[in-house]
Amino acid sequence: MGLNILGAGVGRTGTYSLKLAINQLELGPCHHMEEVLHNMPLHVPLWSAAVAGQPDWTQIYDGYRSAVDWPTACFFRELAKEFPSAKFVLTHRDPEKWADSFGATIYKLLAGRDQAPHEMRAWLDMVNDVIAKTGFPAGLDRDGLIQAFIAHNDAVKEAIPASQLLVFEVKDGWEPLCTFLGAPEPTEAFPRTNHREEFWDRVEGKI
């Protein structure tokens, strides 16, 4: 099954809301880091191989029609070649607010991965490698994170043809997304979810 929609935006830019929106538009199933977390024995080795330069995109995305969030966002260049007709959505937010959110969630989680339960270690190591490859290695300060975030977004806009790219903030709601994807606009409110507390609940398996 080929992918029709790919998210190039990194975590903490509304990627979970975008996943829910894509599924609601019946353009899924949509792959997200949550899928990896829920099936680590299958997905972690596949993504670790991808980071090492040996991706099996057919197996990684088996059963999915779309994909957002990390690890996908790390591989936007490779995926643009693999799926040349796919549409890309670059979720975006204020860089300073993103750095604060990322620093309080994903970056904090990775900084303490040596103390994580054993069954989480391989997943966390893979996530750390993916995020470092995307341009966010361990040890960046707030300004460094902001600069890396801007650099990633600029790289996406440079690599993906404008006709295939939507730069999107979830606060803009359904209209720009549905117009870009050629989908009818739902009457329900656009999904807004995955605040910081919810992030930790997902990681800890509470939801």
N, C-alpha and C positions, 0 to 999 in steps of 0.2 A: 504493500500500500504506500503510495507516494505521499509526501507531505505537501499540503497546499498553503499552510500558514506557519511562519516561523517567527518566534520572538527573539529579537536581538538585544532587548533590554536586560540588564543585570538584576539580581535580586534586590528587593526593597524599592522597586519602582512601580509597584502595582501589578506584578506578574501573576499573583494568585487571583486577583480580581479579573485580569485578562483571561486566565484559564477558565474561570467560571463563565465569563461572558461568551467565550468561543464555544464552550459546550452548550450554553443556553441557545446560541444561534444554530445549533445542530451542525457545527463544523468540526466537532471532535470525533473521537476522544482526543483530548489535548494532553500531551506529555508535559510534566512539570517536575521539579525536584522531589515533590511529594511522592511521585510514582517510584522514584529510586529508593526513597526512605522506606516505603512500604514493601519493597521486594529487593532488599539489598543483595541476597545471594545471586540473583540473576543480573541485576543492573550494575552493581559496583565493578565487577570484572570487565564488563563491556565498556564502561566509561573510562576505567583505568587504562584499558588498551587504547581508547581513542586519544587520551592525553599523551600516551606514548607514541602516537603517530600511526596506530593500526586500528582505525575505526571500522566497525561493521555496521554501517547505518541501517541496512535492511533489518538486522536483528535488533538493534537498539530501538528502532521506531516501529517494530512489528505491532500492528494493530492500531496505530495512531494515525490520525489525519493532520494533526497540527502539534506544535511543540513551542513552549515558552520557558522563560526562566533559565537559570543554570541547571544542568551543564550546557544546554543548547546554546545559550548566548555566547559562550566561549568560542564556538565553532562557526560563526556566521559566514566567514569567508569560505570555508570548506563546504558548508551546506548550500551556499549560493551556487556553487559549482555542481553539487550533487543533485540539487532540485532547482534548476534554472528558471522554472516558471512560477516558483513559490512567491507569495507575497510576504514581506517582512514588516513586523510591527516593532518599532523601537519605543518601548515604554520609557518615560522620562519624568523627572521631577526636579525641583530646585536642588542644585548640587550640594549646598550646605545642609539642607534638611536630609538629603540622601546620606551624606557622610555621617551625620549624627545617628540616623536609623541603622545603617549598616554597622557602624562601630559598636552600637549597643546590642546587636543581635548576631549576625553571621560572623563578624570579625571576632567578637567576644567568644563565641562558641568555638571557633577554630583556635584561638589563643590558648584555650584550656583543654584542647583535645587529648593531651597526654594523660589527663585525669578522667577522661570519659570511660564509661563502661566498655569492657573488652569487645562486646558485640557491635559497638558503634565505631571502633577505631578505623577499620578499613574504609568505611563510608566517609568518615571525617578526613582521612588522608587523601582520598580521591577528591573530595570537595576542595580541600586546601590546594591540591595541585591544579584543579580546574580554575579556581579563582586567581591563583598566582599566574597561570597562563593567560588569563584574560587581562592581566595588567595590575592586579592587586596583591602583590606579595606580602608576606607577613612583615610587620614592623613599620608600616606607613603611619605617619601622624595624620591629623585631620586635614591639614592642607594638602598632604600627599594624596589622600583619598579623593579629595575634591578634584585635584588635577588629573588623577587617573580616571575618574568618572567622566570628566569632560573629554579626555583623550579617547576613551572607548566609544563614546557617542559620536565623536567626530570621525573616528575610523569606520564606524558603521555607515555613516552618511556618505563617506567617500567611496566605500566598497560596493554599496548596493545602489542600483539605478533608482533615480528619484521616482520613476513610474511604478516601482515595485516596493516602495518604502513609505510607511506611515509613521511619523514621529508623533507619539500619542501620550497624553496625560490622562489618567483614569478619571480625573475630575471633569474632563470634557464629555464624558458619557457616551451614549450609543451613537450619536449622529455621525461623527467623523469615522468611527470604526465601521459602522454598517455601510456607509457610503464607499469606503475603501474596499470592503470585502464583498460588496454587492449583495448584501443581506438585508431583509426587511427589519425595520427597527422595532424591537419589542416595546410593549406598553409598560412593562415592569421597570422599576428603577434599576440602573446599572449596578452590578454587585460591587460593594466596597467592603473589603475584608482583609484579614491577616495583619492586624496591628501588632505591636511588639509583644504584648502578652500572648496573643494567639500564636505567634511564631514559636515561643518557647513551649507552649502546649503541644504544637505539632511535633517539634523535635523530641519531646519527652513521651510522645505516643498517647497523649491524653485525648486527642481528637484526630 
